[in-house]
Amino acid sequence: MRAVGWGIVVVVVAGCGRGEGRSAGAGADAGASAGAGADAGAHAGADAGARADLGTGACGAVREWAGGYRSAAGTLYVPADWKGVRWRVPESTEGLGEGTISLLCDAETGRLTGRVEGVLGPATLRGRVDDAGATATVARVDPADHGFSGTLAATVVDAHVRGSMNVALGEAGAIRIATFDLTPAGAGGR
């Protein structure tokens, strides 16, 4: 039970910023992909105007998006004043690589649903699209598998959804940051 509790703490910490505009997963290990996640949030205000020109409703003219993601190792930031707190796990290749994301937006409510497949899946996405962009929770299809879960944050610009997912294994064995650029898909995407 204690391992599950720490897993929840890691997911929350991995999904939260440090208060400096950087993602908790945006360490040196994440490389260039971390910059895309931080960049996605930085341009949300300017992107809201670009979205407004795309159509009406919370989603704009596009309701469906799909595309790939690439995940890299993330880091866990532990503040210096948390004396005695350490996080050390063996290196793992689990969750490193590529996969796909599909999103569907309800035009009336802005509710966002979707699916993550590949090295971080199978997982579901539940969240919201608004003027600030898109945010969602990444949850396991089967919570008993203790796979990757966490958060998704993105901007919506010129019909593209760009951002990152910060996820961790259910028992805190690995933290990953995955960047993506989704394009319109399906009949509702055009």
Solvent accessible surface area in square Angstrom, and as a share of the most:
residue,aa,sasa,rsa
1,M,200,0.89
2,R,193,0.71
3,A,58,0.45
4,V,61,0.35
5,G,35,0.34
6,W,125,0.44
7,G,2,0.02
8,I,107,0.54
9,V,66,0.38
10,V,6,0.03
11,V,29,0.17
12,V,86,0.50
13,V,31,0.18
14,A,0,0.00
15,G,27,0.26
16,C,68,0.41
17,G,51,0.50
18,R,65,0.24
19,G,78,0.75
20,E,126,0.56
21,G,67,0.64
22,R,97,0.36
23,S,16,0.11
24,A,3,0.02
25,G,0,0.00
26,A,7,0.05
27,G,12,0.12
28,A,104,0.80
29,D,95,0.49
30,A,5,0.04
31,G,46,0.44
32,A,100,0.77
33,S,25,0.16
34,A,8,0.06
35,G,43,0.41
36,A,49,0.38
37,G,14,0.14
38,A,34,0.26
39,D,75,0.39
40,A,12,0.09
41,G,55,0.53
42,A,79,0.61
43,H,91,0.41
44,A,18,0.14
45,G,64,0.62
46,A,81,0.63
47,D,18,0.10
48,A,22,0.17
49,G,45,0.43
50,A,33,0.25
51,R,14,0.05
52,A,73,0.57
53,D,126,0.65
54,L,52,0.26
55,G,34,0.33
56,T,125,0.73
57,G,49,0.47
58,A,29,0.22
59,C,1,0.01
60,G,7,0.07
61,A,54,0.42
62,V,10,0.06
63,R,93,0.34
64,E,49,0.22
65,W,3,0.01
66,A,37,0.28
67,G,26,0.25
68,G,42,0.40
69,Y,7,0.03
70,R,153,0.56
71,S,7,0.04
72,A,26,0.20
73,A,32,0.25
74,G,11,0.11
75,T,33,0.19
76,L,34,0.17
77,Y,89,0.34
78,V,44,0.25
79,P,33,0.21
80,A,96,0.74
81,D,112,0.58
82,W,111,0.39
83,K,175,0.74
84,G,65,0.62
85,V,48,0.28
86,R,157,0.57
87,W,78,0.27
88,R,192,0.70
89,V,56,0.32
90,P,119,0.75
91,E,172,0.77
92,S,42,0.27
93,T,113,0.66
94,E,95,0.43
95,G,6,0.06
96,L,67,0.33
97,G,26,0.25
98,E,95,0.43
99,G,13,0.13
100,T,75,0.44
101,I,2,0.01
102,S,51,0.33
103,L,6,0.03
104,L,76,0.38
105,C,0,0.00
106,D,61,0.32
107,A,33,0.26
108,E,165,0.74
109,T,51,0.30
110,G,0,0.00
111,R,159,0.58
112,L,2,0.01
113,T,51,0.30
114,G,17,0.16
115,R,92,0.33
116,V,0,0.00
117,E,66,0.30
118,G,45,0.43
119,V,59,0.34
120,L,2,0.01
121,G,16,0.15
122,P,52,0.33
123,A,0,0.00
124,T,33,0.19
125,L,0,0.00
126,R,141,0.51
127,G,25,0.24
128,R,123,0.45
129,V,2,0.01
130,D,64,0.33
131,D,101,0.53
132,A,67,0.52
133,G,5,0.05
134,A,1,0.01
135,T,80,0.47
136,A,9,0.07
137,T,76,0.44
138,V,3,0.02
139,A,41,0.32
140,R,32,0.12
141,V,68,0.39
142,D,74,0.38
143,P,101,0.63
144,A,77,0.60
145,D,67,0.35
146,H,82,0.37
147,G,10,0.10
148,F,6,0.02
149,S,25,0.16
150,G,3,0.03
151,T,51,0.29
152,L,3,0.01
153,A,54,0.42
154,A,7,0.06
155,T,8,0.05
156,V,3,0.02
157,V,28,0.16
158,D,92,0.48
159,A,19,0.15
160,H,48,0.22
161,V,1,0.01
162,R,97,0.35
163,G,3,0.03
164,S,6,0.04
165,M,0,0.00
166,N,16,0.08
167,V,1,0.00
168,A,0,0.00
169,L,22,0.11
170,G,21,0.20
171,E,97,0.44
172,A,9,0.07
173,G,24,0.23
174,A,5,0.04
175,I,2,0.01
176,R,11,0.04
177,I,0,0.00
178,A,0,0.00
179,T,23,0.14
180,F,13,0.05
181,D,68,0.35
182,L,0,0.00
183,T,61,0.35
184,P,31,0.19
185,A,25,0.19
186,G,45,0.43
187,A,105,0.81
188,G,17,0.17
189,G,1,0.01
190,R,209,0.76
